[in-house]
Structures are given as C-alpha cells and as structure tokens.
C-alpha cells in the first residue's frame, strides 16, 4: 500500500497559478517570483516541476499541468535528439 499523498499547500497552488500566467511577467518574472514566493527562480521552477508530476496538481490545475508537461517533454526530446548524429 502506498502512503497517501499530502494535499497541495496554498503556496503550491499559488505557484501553479503563477505558472499558468508566467508569460505575462516576461521581463519581471524573476523579481515577481522572489517577491511572491521568497525563493530564487531556480527553486521556484524546481518546485513547479515536482508539482506537475503529482495527481493533486493535475486535479487542481489540469490545463496548466498538461501544458507544462508538454513543454518539459518537448525540451527533453530536443535535448535527447541533439546528442544523436
């Protein structure tokens, strides 16, 4: 039996909500992340990448999670394809 997954925190939800609108903050994204979440953009995106792998995030923000999963998969495929001749 697998242990139950913890529910999303309010901060997790806020991070997913921000990820849904990240394009609106193009130049100011880094500053906005630091101000809203009190962490570096790297740490923010690490957390978001973790969240999009959870069923709770998929239930909370399905469109955002699916879009981010597609972006990650495309990036992964591009990196894997670029190493081949």
Buried (B, 14 or more C-beta within 10 A) or exposed (E): EEEEEEEBEEEBBEBBEBBBEBEEBEEEBEEBBBEBBEBEBEEBBEBBEEBBEBEBBBEBBEEBBEBBBEEBEEEEEEEEEEEEE
